[in-house]
Amino acid sequence: MKYCGKIREDCSSLEERLRSACKKINSKFEGKSRVSCWDLMQTELKLTVRKDEFVANKALKNQKPACKRSCQPIGNSALTDMQTTKSTAEQPRSPTVHIQQLEAEHSASPGQSLTDNLHITEPFQPTNFNFPKKTFGKQNRSFQSKWFNDFPWLHYNEQSDSVLCFICAQQNEKLNLRAARNKEWVFISQGFSNWKKALVRFKEHQVSECHKLAMEYQISIPNTCGNVIQMSNDAAKKTMVTNRFCLLKIIECLQYLARQAMPMQGDTDEESNFIQLLKLRGKDQPVLWTVRASCFQRIIDNYSALLQEWIVCLDQKLQADVRGRVIGCEAQMNTFDFFFGLNLGERLFSHTDNLSKTLQKTKMSAVSGQRVANVTKQVLEKMRNNECFKSFYDTVLVKSKQHPSVSEPALPRQRRAPSTFEIGTGAPSYPTTPQDHYRRVYFEAIDLMVNAIDLRFNQASCEKMESFLVKCLNCQDYSTELRYLETNYKDDVNVGTLNAQLEIFKLLMKEGEFTCLDDIQAKMKTFSEAEKSMISEIITICNLLLVNPATSAAGERSFSSARRLKTWLRSTMTQTRFSNLTILNTHKQRTDNLCPIDIANEFTALNDNRRKNFGTFKESDFKISG
């Protein structure tokens, strides 16, 4: 009992010392930051615990065995808690993180310091720490804090006095090192503590396949690929934007077909107007709207600015496909071929554009259109000579000198034409100078335009009918033209009645000189309705001549909308659909004012799957980015 009382006194004294130490620490905490408080607390506890450990051990040595059960030391739990708090004199960068690390390390086994505590975000690397020494032969060695600078992936485990590879341990826990061969478990989970060979082993591990793979998963792959969830969201957004753009085009196609009272279905899906219109719009390219002389002229006027713009674009970060297009445009514009073709297109298309605008006049007849087309063709044919080419070629050469980056004219590589195009056994002909080569290009372009005008406007029917009327009035033989009318226009013109009306026609047109349809038309405008009725077949021929094929091909017969809808679509159409299409076709202005965005939003709101695929439509969906 005497010894037990002594032990109680010693333990009570120990508790008082601990309380005084805590009060002393609290007094020093006032006005201090969290980091400095942490350092002071560790220092005071270290001194107090060491001093009182000696007193407690001395008291317990004198304890008799009989007192073990009856005398439980008071404050033992507090002593144990204080003993587990080992000290470091370091000044951590993030006190909260390092407190969690210390707690995790002291509560874990040496091989589980990282694998069971994944909340640790950075390796534990104390700098001002008294690392314990180990005996290696006749020398005592310890971990060196300077190794953290050379090998920043090291993670120190204070409890086992060993180090791990922080990156390898983390990636192994995430199952990213399954493909790695020859894993070094001593750096992953077991812990390395052979300080004698530390530098050698650290360098070997740093260049190992396992460590390189862990570094790829830690740094390279996230930086290159990005977050998988974010990438999936971005891809889904891009898909929705594309889907919205396509659906708006589909709605516009349906709106057009309904407005024009055209059937959507055909004998097969492939032959339907709807599918064919979608394919046609799928081929839409901005270049279709830029093949005009004014567009060529704008490029020529801004040639230097465009070349400079390509250089500016290449200095910026662009996607691979966009960068390739910019490089291609710059390379093409720096060639004489491109510059020559640009100027040739501007010169030739200026005449064809003028012809197109003239033909679009509302009162332009077929014969008048054919006449102005012939005028344009004659102008182009006069340009097809060596003098005109020489003048044009010299002008282009002078202009090209204003742009130093444009190359000099050169001959292309000689290529033999396919045998199917060869006529005879003579040797193929090649241009001997660049000027000869571009002369061929010049003549070929003019020939293509002249042939295209002939193909479009050189129609025998207009010529035959106009010649028939002129020869009749000039008392010439028109038997050939009459047979042509009887063969090709027997459903429109009654030849028997026409022969009788020709005498009346000559009598009414007896005054004046007539050389073309315009002269005849001007005279016939003075006739009364009764006189026109007497030459009805002649009027029919004049009407056929006055109709421009360019407009008649696109026009429709003047049947009622209901008749056309019933005739063409009734077999596969309900009454509701028929009523809806009739309204769209009859009220064309209201149909044109319908907003495709409102229609698309109403369409997608009817189904959850549509909302997932399309989202909400906005004005920006009319323009899709590449």
C-alpha positions, 0 to 999 in steps of 0.5 A: 500500500505504501508503494501504491500511494507513492505511485499515485502521487507520482502519477498525480504529479505527472498529470499536473505537469502535463496540465501546466505544459498545456496551459503554457502552450495555450498562453504562447498560442495567443497572437500566433498563426496556425503554423507557428502554433503547430511548431510551438505545440510540438516543441513543448510536448516533446520536452514535457513528454521526455521529462515526464517519461523519465519520472513515470518509468522510475516510479513504475520500476518500484511497483510490486506485482501485487499492485498491478491489478488494484493500482491502475495508473491514472492518466495513462491514456493521456500519456499514450496519446502524447507519446504517439505525437512524434515531433518535427520542427519543420514549417509546412506549406499547408498545415491542414494537409500535413496534420492529416498526413501525420495522422494517417501515417501514424495510424497506418502500417509502413506499407499502407501509408498511401494506399489506404489514405488517398486523400493525401494530395502531395508527398510528405517532405520534411526539411528541418527534421532530425532523421534517425540514423541506421547502422550500415557496416561501420557507418551510421547513415540517415535520410537526407532532406536535400534528396527531396529537391533532386527527386520530388516524387519521394514521400517520407514515412516518419513511422517506418523511416522509409520513403515511397514513390508518391506518384507510383503509389497513387497510380497503383492504387488507381489500377493504372500500373497493371500494364507495367512490368518489373514493378518495384514494390519497395517504392510502391507499398513496402518502403525503401530505407537502404540509405547506403544505396539511396541515390543509385536506387532513386536514379534507377527507379526514376528511369524505370518503366513503371515510374514512366508509366505512372508519370504519363497517367499523372501528367501527360495523359490529363494534359493531352486528353483532358477530362474524360467527362468534360470531353464527353460533354463537349462531344455531346454538345457538338453533336446536338449543335450538328443535329439542330442544324440538320433538322432546321434544313429538313424543316426548310425543305418541307416548308419549300415543298409544301409552299410549291405544292410539290409531292414529298413522296415518290415511287421509291424513297430514293426518287422522292422530291424530299430526299432529292432536295435534301441531297441537293442542299447537302451539296450547297457550297459557298463557291456556287455564289462566288463564280461571278466577275465581281467576286473575281475582281474583289480577290484581285483588288485585295490580293496582297491583303489576302496573302498577308492574312494567310501569314497572320493565320499561320502564326496562330494556333489552328486546328490541323484541318484548318491549318492545312486549308490555309497552307493550301490557299497560300500555296495556290495564290503564290502560283502564276497559274492561279493568278492567270486563271483569276484574271481570265475568269474576271474577263470572261465572266464579265460578259456572261454575267451581263448576259445573265442579267439581261435574260432575267428581264420579265419581258424577255422573249425566247427569240430576244433571249436567243438574239442577245445570247448570239451577241455575247457569243460573237463578242467571245469569238472575237476575243479568240485570236492571238492579238487579244491573247497577247494583250491579255497575257502582257497585262497579267504579267505586269499585274503579277510583278506587283506581288513579289510572292507570285511565281514566274510563269512556267511550263507544266510537266509533260503528260501523255494523253490517254490512248483513247484520246489519241488520233493517228500515230503522230507524236503528241504536241507539247507547248514549248514556252509558258506563253504557248501553254497559257494560250491553250488555256485561254482558247479552251476557256473561250471555247467552253463558254461559246459551246455552253451558250450554243447548247442552251440557246441554239434551239431549232424550233425558235429559228424555224418558227421565226423564219416561217413568219418572215418568209411568209410576209416577204413572199418567200418559200416557207414549205420546209418550215411549214412541214417542221411545224406540222411534225413538231407542233401538230397538237398546238397548231392546226396546219389546215386552218393556218394555211387559210389564215396566212392570206389574212395575215399577209393582208393585215401586215401589208404595210412595213418591212419585217426582218425579225419577230420584234418587227412583227410583234410591234405591228400585231400590237395595233390589231383589234381583238376581232382581227386577232381572232381571225389569225388565231393560229398565227397568234399561237405561233407568236406566243410560242416564240415569246415564251422564254424556255428559261421561265417556261421550264420552271413554271407550272400550268394554271390549275387550282391548288386543290386539283393538283394536290388531289391528283398527285398526292391524294392516294397516300394522304389523309384529310388532315394532311390535305388540309394542312398542305392546302393552307401552306400552298394557298397562303404562300406569304404566311408560309414564308413567314413561318419560323423554323426555330419555333417549328423545331422546338415544338417538334422536339418538345413532343419527345424526351429522346428528341430533347436529348438529341437536339436540345433547344433551338436558337438563332445561332443554330442556322450557322454551324461552325467547322 
